Amino acid sequence: MKRTLAASLLLLASLGAAADSGIVAKESRHTVPETIARLEAVLKAKGITVFARIDHSGEAEKAGLRMRPTQLLVFGNPKAGTPMMVAAPSLAIDLPLKALAWQDENGKVWLGYNDPAMLRKRHGIAEDASKPLGAVAGLVEEALK
């Protein structure tokens, strides 16, 4: 049976959880806006700069399009990130850090971020030199409490 490109893409999307995407996703019991607000509060309490909050679904709605709730938070600490970018300039494409909250087709909300191990591998950074990347897991866990 021949598959159309669209059917193939849908199949690949449904297998996304099994594929190695380099994204760590944790389920949230809160709505997308609440999840992002909780993470933002944790970050600010720790003195971490929040650079931007992007409401993808809100912007889609303004353009007359529909999208399940999806928001992105961009954050970081220049004192921690700058030395890593000096050591591996290509890391600047992935910094500042980002966390994405989205609602899936079943109504579940997820909070995801780039796997620090994937970032280390992608940019050829030693684990000891990229220790700050690992902090995101704890921040996400705290926000999801």
N, C-alpha and C positions, 0 to 999 in steps of 0.2 A: 504494500500500500504506500502510495506517495504522500508525503507530508508537505504541506505548504510551509513557507518560512514562518508565518505567524503561528502555526500549530507547533512547529519545532521550538520556537521561542517560548511558547507557553509551557511546553514540556520541560525545557531547561529551567524556567522560572520555578516550576513546581518542585524540581529537584534541588533548588538552591540551598536548602538546609543541609543537604548531604554533600554539596560541593565545598571545597576549601576556598572560601571567599576572603579569608583574612580578616573577617569581621567577627567580633565577639558580641553576641546578642543575649541580653538578659530580659526575661519577662517582667513587666511592671504591672502592679495591681491598680495603678493610677491612670488617668486619662493622659493623652499626649501632652497637653499644655501643663498639667500638674506634674508630670514626670520631668519635663524640662525645667519647670519652676523649682522643683525640689533639687535638681542637680545644680542649677544656678545658685541657689541658696547655700548649698554645701561648698561650692567653689568660692563664693564671696567670703564665707566664714573662714576659709583657709587662706585668704589673701590672694587667690588666683584670679587673674584678669579674665573677664568675659568680654570678648571682642565683638561678638555678634550673635544674635538670635534670628534665625531665618525660618519663617513660617511658609514652607513650600505649599501646603494646601491652601493657606490663606491667599497667597499670591496667585495660585491657580484659580481660585474662586473669583478674584478680581479680574482675571482674564476670561471669565465665563466658562471655566473648565471645572470638572469635578475630580477630586482626589481625596482619598482617605486622609485623616489627620496625620501630618508629617511635619516635624520641626527639627531644625539643626541648631546646635549650640557650638560656637567656636570659642575656645578658651586656651589659656596657657600662662606660663610664667617666663618672661624673657630671660631672667637670671638662670633658669634651668635650661631653656631651649636654645639660647644663643651658643653656648659652648658646644652643644651637639651639632648645630648647623655649621659651626666653624670647622668641626672635625669631619663632617660629612655634608657638604653644601646641598646635595640633592634632597636631604631631609626637609629642606624648607618647603618642598611641595606638599608635604604631609603635616607640617606645623604651621600655625598652632594646631593643637589637638582639636578633634571634633567628636561630638556625640550626637547620634541621630535617634529620635523617638518617632516611632511610626505605629499605626494601627494596621494589622493584617486583615485579610479577607474574612477571618473568623471573629473579628472584633477584639482580638488580643492586642495588647500594647507591648512594644519591645523597645529597649534602650540598647543601642549598639555603638561600638567604637572599634577602631582599627586595633588588631591584635599587636601588642608591642613586639612580639617575636617576629611577626611578619615585617614590621617596620625595620627592625634590626637587620633582618636578612635582606630586605629590599635595598637598603642603603649601606650595607656592609659595615655596620657599627657593632663594636664589641659590647657585650651585655653590661660590663662595668661602666663603660662610657655613656650608656644610654639608660641608666637606672631611672631617671625621672619619667620615662615613658611608661614604666610599670605602675606608677601611681594611679593611673586612670581607673584601674580595676577597683581599687578601694574607694575611690570617689563615687563611682557608679553604684557600688554595693551600698554605700551610705545613703545615697539618694533614693534607693529602692526600698529602704526599710519601712 
